[in-house]
Amino acid sequence: MGDALLYRVSDIFRLSGPDTVLTGRVESGSVRLGDRVVIRSANGVTVGRVIAIEKDRTFLRSASCGDAVVLGVRVASLAPVADGFEKREGFSYCVTSLVIEAPERAWWQFWQPWA
């Protein structure tokens, strides 16, 4: 199995509803459409699902280590990781410390309390 996903977020744009656009670089591992991801700041964590991957105005099915891509992530709330960014004008934010990682457990294990 390859390296675990680590995506360093450089900028955030919040869209109306549950969708968030994150720009940054995949530092290790890979990310695919539909992947469940963990967004982590220094003091908080929230989960989301990748709904879009874009590079140079082209939509992709996946991105791997070294790729500078834009991720569309459906996340209920960014409030748990609010210490990782500062709000700017409109719908954009200045990121201070946010990363996206792969969840520690497989998706089906979240539905099994004994896992």
Backbone as a printed PyTorch tensor [residue, N CA C, xyz], in Angstrom:
tensor([[[  0.8510,  -1.1830,   0.0000],
         [  0.0000,   0.0000,   0.0000],
         [  0.8900,   1.2370,   0.0000]],

        [[  0.4670,   2.2990,  -0.6950],
         [  1.2750,   3.5040,  -0.8200],
         [  1.2210,   4.3780,   0.4170]],

        [[  1.8410,   5.5390,   0.2800],
         [  1.8470,   6.5100,   1.3770],
         [  0.4420,   7.0370,   1.6370]],

        [[  0.2040,   7.4230,   2.8620],
         [ -1.0780,   8.0130,   3.2290],
         [ -1.1850,   9.4240,   2.6560]],

        [[ -2.3950,   9.8410,   2.3700],
         [ -2.6420,  11.1590,   1.8000],
         [ -2.2500,  12.2680,   2.7700]],

        [[ -1.5300,  13.2550,   2.2470],
         [ -1.2770,  14.5080,   2.9540],
         [ -1.3580,  15.6170,   1.9130]],

        [[ -2.3390,  16.5070,   2.0650],
         [ -2.5810,  17.6160,   1.1410],
         [ -2.4780,  18.8890,   1.9590]],

        [[ -1.5070,  19.7300,   1.6450],
         [ -1.2990,  20.9860,   2.3580],
         [ -2.1710,  22.0630,   1.7260]],

        [[ -3.1080,  22.6140,   2.4820],
         [ -4.0510,  23.6100,   1.9840],
         [ -3.3870,  24.9850,   1.9930]],

        [[ -3.4810,  25.7020,   0.8630],
         [ -2.9150,  27.0450,   0.8040],
         [ -3.9920,  28.1330,   0.7770]],

        [[ -5.2060,  27.7950,   0.3210],
         [ -6.2740,  28.7840,   0.2730],
         [ -7.6230,  28.0810,   0.3270]],

        [[ -8.6370,  28.7900,   0.8290],
         [ -9.9950,  28.2500,   0.9550],
         [-10.9770,  29.2510,   0.3690]],

        [[-11.9640,  28.7350,  -0.3480],
         [-13.0770,  29.5340,  -0.8270],
         [-14.3460,  28.7750,  -0.4830]],

        [[-15.1900,  29.3760,   0.3020],
         [-16.4290,  28.7220,   0.7430],
         [-17.5400,  29.0910,  -0.2230]],

        [[-18.2090,  28.0960,  -0.7660],
         [-19.3390,  28.3200,  -1.6480],
         [-20.6190,  28.2450,  -0.8320]],

        [[-21.7230,  28.6430,  -1.4270],
         [-22.9830,  28.5300,  -0.7110],
         [-23.2990,  27.0490,  -0.5130]],

        [[-23.8940,  26.7370,   0.5930],
         [-24.1990,  25.3420,   0.9010],
         [-22.9940,  24.6370,   1.5130]],

        [[-22.9400,  23.3300,   1.3570],
         [-21.9060,  22.5470,   2.0420],
         [-20.5870,  22.4170,   1.2790]],

        [[-20.4460,  23.0620,   0.1230],
         [-19.2570,  22.8590,  -0.7030],
         [-18.1730,  23.8870,  -0.4140]],

        [[-16.9460,  23.4050,  -0.3630],
         [-15.7740,  24.2360,  -0.0910],
         [-14.7220,  23.9430,  -1.1430]],

        [[-14.0520,  24.9840,  -1.6420],
         [-12.9760,  24.8330,  -2.6170],
         [-11.6580,  25.0820,  -1.8910]],

        [[-10.7450,  24.1130,  -1.9920],
         [ -9.4430,  24.1920,  -1.3250],
         [ -8.3420,  24.1270,  -2.3740]],

        [[ -7.3840,  25.0330,  -2.3050],
         [ -6.2390,  24.9630,  -3.2040],
         [ -5.0310,  24.5150,  -2.4030]],

        [[ -4.1400,  23.7960,  -3.0590],
         [ -2.9460,  23.3260,  -2.3650],
         [ -2.1950,  22.2870,  -3.1650]],

        [[ -1.3830,  21.5100,  -2.4690],
         [ -0.5140,  20.5170,  -3.1080],
         [ -0.5990,  19.1880,  -2.3670]],

        [[ -0.6310,  18.1060,  -3.1420],
         [ -0.5790,  16.7650,  -2.5680],
         [  0.8800,  16.4970,  -2.2110]],

        [[  1.1670,  16.3890,  -0.9240],
         [  2.5540,  16.1720,  -0.4830],
         [  2.9210,  14.7030,  -0.4000]],

        [[  1.9310,  13.8450,  -0.1670],
         [  2.1810,  12.4030,  -0.1960],
         [  0.8750,  11.6860,  -0.4690]],

        [[  0.9770,  10.4800,  -0.9820],
         [ -0.2030,   9.6900,  -1.2760],
         [ -0.9480,  10.1960,  -2.4950]],

        [[ -2.2340,   9.8690,  -2.5420],
         [ -3.0690,  10.3050,  -3.6470],
         [ -4.4910,  10.5130,  -3.1490]],

        [[ -5.2680,  11.2150,  -3.9660],
         [ -6.6630,  11.4890,  -3.6400],
         [ -7.4950,  11.2370,  -4.8950]],

        [[ -8.6740,  10.6360,  -4.7110],
         [ -9.5660,  10.3210,  -5.8200],
         [-10.9380,  10.9380,  -5.5850]],

        [[-11.6740,  11.1240,  -6.6520],
         [-13.0640,  11.5820,  -6.5310],
         [-13.8220,  10.6190,  -5.6310]],

        [[-14.6260,  11.1600,  -4.7510],
         [-15.4280,  10.3310,  -3.8560],
         [-14.7390,   9.9370,  -2.5680]],

        [[-13.4260,  10.1990,  -2.4590],
         [-12.6910,   9.8430,  -1.2320],
         [-13.2390,  10.5970,  -0.0370]],

        [[-13.3160,   9.9200,   1.0670],
         [-13.6470,  10.5530,   2.3480],
         [-12.3340,  11.0610,   2.9190]],

        [[-12.2970,  12.3210,   3.3480],
         [-11.0580,  12.9220,   3.8390],
         [-11.2780,  13.5870,   5.1920]],

        [[-10.1890,  13.7630,   5.9050],
         [-10.1820,  14.4400,   7.1960],
         [ -9.4850,  15.7770,   7.0080]],

        [[-10.1400,  16.8720,   7.3860],
         [ -9.5270,  18.2020,   7.3490],
         [ -9.1020,  18.5140,   8.7720]],

        [[ -7.8040,  18.7780,   8.9500],
         [ -7.2510,  18.9240,  10.2870],
         [ -6.5340,  20.2630,  10.4490]],

        [[ -6.8000,  20.9130,  11.5870],
         [ -6.0570,  22.1140,  11.9830],
         [ -5.2740,  21.7570,  13.2360]],

        [[ -4.6430,  22.7410,  13.8340],
         [ -3.8600,  22.4660,  15.0440],
         [ -4.7210,  21.9440,  16.1890]],

        [[ -5.9660,  22.4360,  16.2840],
         [ -6.8100,  22.0710,  17.4240],
         [ -8.1250,  21.4070,  17.0730]],

        [[ -8.3780,  21.1110,  15.8140],
         [ -9.6720,  20.5430,  15.4610],
         [ -9.6150,  19.6530,  14.2460]],

        [[-10.7450,  18.9890,  14.0060],
         [-10.8530,  18.0810,  12.8740],
         [-12.3000,  18.0480,  12.3900]],

        [[-12.4880,  17.9150,  11.0720],
         [-13.8000,  17.7100,  10.4820],
         [-13.6180,  16.7810,   9.2880]],

        [[-14.6780,  16.1860,   8.8350],
         [-14.5860,  15.2460,   7.7150],
         [-15.3840,  15.7590,   6.5340]],

        [[-14.9980,  15.3090,   5.3450],
         [-15.6860,  15.7000,   4.1230],
         [-15.4860,  14.6610,   3.0420]],

        [[-16.0620,  14.9200,   1.8820],
         [-15.9350,  14.0240,   0.7380],
         [-15.4860,  14.8390,  -0.4670]],

        [[-14.5140,  14.3140,  -1.2160],
         [-13.9900,  14.9890,  -2.3990],
         [-15.0060,  14.8670,  -3.5290]],

        [[-15.4880,  16.0120,  -4.0280],
         [-16.4820,  15.9990,  -5.1030],
         [-15.9180,  16.5260,  -6.4230]],

        [[-14.7040,  17.1100,  -6.3890],
         [-14.0830,  17.6020,  -7.6240],
         [-12.5810,  17.7390,  -7.4110]],

        [[-11.8270,  17.4580,  -8.4720],
         [-10.3740,  17.6640,  -8.4960],
         [-10.0710,  18.3730,  -9.8080]],

        [[ -9.3770,  19.5140,  -9.7150],
         [ -9.0960,  20.3040, -10.9120],
         [ -7.6290,  20.7080, -10.9500]],

        [[ -7.0440,  20.6240, -12.1240],
         [ -5.6630,  21.0770, -12.3370],
         [ -5.6090,  21.7480, -13.6990]],

        [[ -5.1500,  22.9830, -13.7210],
         [ -5.0190,  23.7450, -14.9770],
         [ -6.3310,  23.7520, -15.7720]],

        [[ -7.4380,  24.0010, -15.0640],
         [ -8.7710,  24.0960, -15.6600],
         [ -9.2460,  22.7930, -16.3010]],

        [[ -8.6890,  21.6860, -15.8710],
         [ -9.1030,  20.3660, -16.3390],
         [ -9.5300,  19.5420, -15.1380]],

        [[-10.7010,  18.9280, -15.2100],
         [-11.1710,  18.0910, -14.1110],
         [-10.5300,  16.7080, -14.2120]],

        [[-10.0860,  16.2110, -13.0670],
         [ -9.3860,  14.9310, -12.9950],
         [-10.1620,  13.9400, -12.1370]],

        [[ -9.8370,  12.6610, -12.2710],
         [-10.4100,  11.6290, -11.4160],
         [ -9.5560,  11.4100, -10.1700]],

        [[ -8.2670,  11.7730, -10.2510],
         [ -7.3770,  11.5950,  -9.1020],
         [ -6.1850,  12.5430,  -9.2150]],

        [[ -5.4740,  12.6800,  -8.1120],
         [ -4.2420,  13.4800,  -8.0740],
         [ -3.2720,  12.7420,  -7.1660]],

        [[ -1.9890,  12.8440,  -7.4750],
         [ -0.9940,  12.1270,  -6.6790],
         [  0.1020,  13.0620,  -6.2030]],

        [[  1.0410,  12.5000,  -5.4860],
         [  2.1200,  13.2460,  -4.8480],
         [  2.7730,  14.2360,  -5.8210]],

        [[  2.8710,  15.4920,  -5.3840],
         [  3.5010,  16.5270,  -6.1820],
         [  2.5290,  17.3710,  -6.9890]],

        [[  1.2940,  16.9060,  -7.1510],
         [  0.3160,  17.6460,  -7.9330],
         [ -0.2230,  18.8470,  -7.1600]],

        [[ -0.2050,  20.0160,  -7.7990],
         [ -0.8460,  21.2110,  -7.2470],
         [ -2.2450,  21.2530,  -7.8480]],

        [[ -3.2550,  20.9840,  -7.0340],
         [ -4.6190,  20.8600,  -7.5280],
         [ -5.5960,  21.6350,  -6.6510]],

        [[ -6.7750,  21.8510,  -7.2150],
         [ -7.8860,  22.4390,  -6.4890],
         [ -8.8380,  21.3040,  -6.1540]],

        [[ -9.2170,  21.2070,  -4.8860],
         [-10.1590,  20.1780,  -4.4610],
         [-11.4930,  20.8150,  -4.1130]],

        [[-12.5640,  20.2320,  -4.6110],
         [-13.8980,  20.5720,  -4.1580],
         [-14.2740,  19.5570,  -3.1050]],

        [[-14.5880,  20.0190,  -1.9130],
         [-14.8900,  19.1130,  -0.8070],
         [-16.2450,  19.4680,  -0.2250]],

        [[-17.0890,  18.4760,  -0.0610],
         [-18.3850,  18.6820,   0.6010],
         [-18.1810,  18.4070,   2.0770]],

        [[-18.3220,  19.4570,   2.8790],
         [-18.1170,  19.3690,   4.3250],
         [-19.2570,  20.1230,   5.0110]],

        [[-19.7970,  19.5360,   6.0610],
         [-20.9320,  20.1400,   6.7510],
         [-20.5650,  21.4810,   7.3710]],

        [[-19.4100,  21.5450,   8.0280],
         [-19.0210,  22.7730,   8.7150],
         [-17.5070,  22.8660,   8.8310]],

        [[-16.9880,  24.0800,   8.6430],
         [-15.5650,  24.3240,   8.8690],
         [-15.3000,  24.8180,  10.2910]],

        [[-16.3500,  24.9800,  11.0840],
         [-16.2060,  25.5050,  12.4450],
         [-15.2110,  24.7220,  13.3090]],

        [[-15.1780,  23.3840,  13.2490],
         [-14.2200,  22.6620,  14.0970],
         [-12.7470,  22.9630,  13.7800]],

        [[-12.4670,  23.4410,  12.5640],
         [-11.0770,  23.7320,  12.1780],
         [-10.8560,  25.2290,  11.9760]],

        [[-11.6930,  26.0530,  12.5950],
         [-11.6340,  27.5110,  12.4140],
         [-10.3240,  28.1250,  12.8820]],

        [[ -9.5800,  27.4380,  13.7400],
         [ -8.2870,  27.9720,  14.1690],
         [ -7.2320,  27.8620,  13.0750]],

        [[ -7.5440,  27.1780,  11.9790],
         [ -6.5820,  26.9930,  10.8930],
         [ -6.6680,  28.0230,   9.7880]],

        [[ -7.5770,  29.0040,   9.9110],
         [ -7.7100,  30.0280,   8.8720],
         [ -8.3230,  31.2920,   9.4520]],

        [[ -8.1740,  32.3890,   8.6980],
         [ -8.7610,  33.6720,   9.0770],
         [ -9.6460,  34.1450,   7.9300]],

        [[-10.8200,  34.6590,   8.2360],
         [-11.7570,  35.1170,   7.2070],
         [-11.2700,  36.4170,   6.5720]],

        [[-11.3640,  36.4740,   5.2420],
         [-11.0840,  37.6880,   4.4880],
         [-12.4030,  38.2170,   3.9330]],

        [[-12.3340,  39.1310,   2.9960],
         [-13.5390,  39.6790,   2.3890],
         [-14.3060,  38.6020,   1.6280]],

        [[-15.6180,  38.7430,   1.5840],
         [-16.4480,  37.8410,   0.7940],
         [-16.4170,  36.4110,   1.3040]],

        [[-16.1350,  35.4870,   0.3860],
         [-16.1700,  34.0740,   0.7090],
         [-14.7860,  33.4410,   0.7370]],

        [[-13.7250,  34.2200,   0.9160],
         [-12.3790,  33.6440,   0.9270],
         [-11.7630,  33.7510,   2.3150]],

        [[-10.7340,  32.9340,   2.5240],
         [-10.0770,  32.8300,   3.8240],
         [ -8.5690,  32.7850,   3.6280]],

        [[ -7.8370,  33.2250,   4.6330],
         [ -6.3800,  33.1280,   4.6500],
         [ -6.0140,  31.9380,   5.5310]],

        [[ -5.3790,  30.9380,   4.9490],
         [ -5.0580,  29.7140,   5.6740],
         [ -3.7840,  29.8980,   6.4900]],

        [[ -3.8470,  29.5180,   7.7650],
         [ -2.6560,  29.5520,   8.6150],
         [ -2.0990,  28.1530,   8.8320]],

        [[ -2.9590,  27.1590,   9.0230],
         [ -2.4790,  25.7830,   9.1860],
         [ -3.6200,  24.7870,   9.0060]],

        [[ -3.7650,  24.2860,   7.7850],
         [ -4.7590,  23.2570,   7.4940],
         [ -4.1390,  22.1940,   6.6100]],

        [[ -4.4510,  20.9410,   6.8790],
         [ -4.0470,  19.8400,   6.0260],
         [ -5.2390,  18.9130,   5.8270]],

        [[ -5.1960,  18.1790,   4.7310],
         [ -6.1970,  17.1460,   4.4730],
         [ -5.4620,  15.8170,   4.5270]],

        [[ -6.0520,  14.8760,   5.2300],
         [ -5.4590,  13.5520,   5.3860],
         [ -6.5020,  12.4860,   5.0710]],

        [[ -6.0210,  11.2760,   4.8580],
         [ -6.9240,  10.1380,   4.7130],
         [ -7.4460,   9.7770,   6.0970]],

        [[ -8.6850,   9.2940,   6.1980],
         [ -9.1840,   8.8660,   7.5050],
         [ -8.3750,   7.6780,   8.0180]],

        [[ -8.3280,   7.5370,   9.3310],
         [ -7.5530,   6.4480,   9.9210],
         [ -8.2300,   5.0980,   9.7390]],

        [[ -9.5570,   5.1080,   9.5670],
         [-10.2940,   3.8640,   9.3810],
         [-10.9760,   3.8610,   8.0220]],

        [[-11.2330,   2.6830,   7.5040],
         [-11.9500,   2.5560,   6.2480],
         [-13.3820,   3.0530,   6.4280]],

        [[-14.0230,   3.4660,   5.3320],
         [-15.3470,   4.0720,   5.4250],
         [-16.3640,   3.1710,   6.1010]],

        [[-16.2970,   1.8670,   5.8570],
         [-17.3030,   0.9790,   6.4490],
         [-17.1220,   0.8230,   7.9520]],

        [[-15.9330,   1.1000,   8.4710],
         [-15.6960,   0.9640,   9.9010],
         [-16.3580,   2.0740,  10.7080]],

        [[-16.7170,   3.1750,  10.0640],
         [-17.3990,   4.2430,  10.7790],
         [-18.8360,   3.8550,  11.1290]],

        [[-19.3540,   2.8480,  10.4490],
         [-20.7200,   2.4040,  10.6880],
         [-20.7550,   1.1890,  11.6240]],

        [[-19.5880,   0.6790,  11.9990],
         [-19.5060,  -0.4750,  12.8820],
         [-18.8870,  -0.0480,  14.2110]],

        [[-19.6680,   0.0760,  15.2620],
         [-19.1260,   0.5420,  16.5380],
         [-18.0970,  -0.3930,  17.1440]],

        [[-18.0940,  -1.6560,  16.7250],
         [-17.1440,  -2.6230,  17.2710],
         [-15.8070,  -2.6320,  16.5400]],

        [[-15.6800,  -1.8920,  15.4230],
         [-14.4440,  -1.8840,  14.6470],
         [-13.3840,  -1.0230,  15.2750]]])
